[in-house]
Every structure is written in structure tokens, then in C-alpha cells.
């Protein structure tokens, strides 16, 4: 398994529409394992393949306390089962350290395939309903900040860019320190 780089907002690749998975094969299963490992390492509860620059209809999630119950949705279709929308505070691994309220239906039907290619058809509500809609947005080139005002979108973009620069500088310092340690 390998950690995959997560694309950061406003990377234009996040706007790519995902295509259906044609076959659940070993390549897809390896990607699923890598995505789950990446999601756990980033301390997230959901990750769409689009976020790791694989533009196929694949989502992994784990809402459990112990991070030991991963869920996989291949070629998912989500249908809202209620008209009213409820506010939920959302965050996103592609928009680190930015959180805001988004209104979404609280109950949906999920139709998909699991990691074995078996059909899933279930009605869900609460956090799972919100999370699957958030991840479905990624497969459709939509990011949760798209639901926010232009001002909040600009602030989110600037915050992410600043955070990415800080991370790059820290990684550079660590690489230099390691290089100096090995050359002694």
C-alpha cells in the first residue's frame, strides 16, 4: 500500500468529472487500499478518487470511531429521499483547515458496487448521508466551497495556498536536515 498525494483546492484537476469503473480488478483493489491508507493518514472520514488524481467513480469512507470499518462505493448513484435540507459543518481533505456549513438532504439512497463488485442498495441518513453526498460532489467536479459565498471561497483558497506553502517549507527543512545528518 502507498500514500497518495491529495490534490488541494483550487487545483483545476479537482473539477474533472469522474468516469465509471469498467471492471473491479486488482488495479482497482490496489487503488482502494491506497486510498483507505491515505484517508486514514490524513485523518479524514471520506476520500473520492478524484481527490488523488484518479478520475474514476470510486469513494472510500470510514465513519467509525476506531477507523476499522472502511466502506467502498464504486460507480455510486445517490438519490435524496427527503426534500428538506439540514445544515452540517463540512471540511475536506482537499481544502485543509477550512470548515463551513453546507445544507444537504439528511436521508439518501445509495446504489453502488462494493470492493468485490457486489451490488449495494441502501437507505442512509445523518453523517453517512452527508458524507456520501460530499464525496459524490467530488466525482462531479464540485467542491464543498462551491456552496459558499465568493468571499468565503476566496478566503478558503488563500488559506489553503498559505498552508501548502508552509508544508512545503517544512518538508524542505526536514529533507535538508536528513541530508545533513547522513553526510556527517
Beta strands, then each sheet from edge to edge (+ up, - down):
strand 1: 46-48
strand 2: 58-61
strand 3: 71-80
strand 4: 85-92
strand 5: 95-105
strand 6: 107-113
strand 7: 119-125
sheet 1: 1+ 2- 3+ 6- 7+
sheet 2: 4+ 5-
end
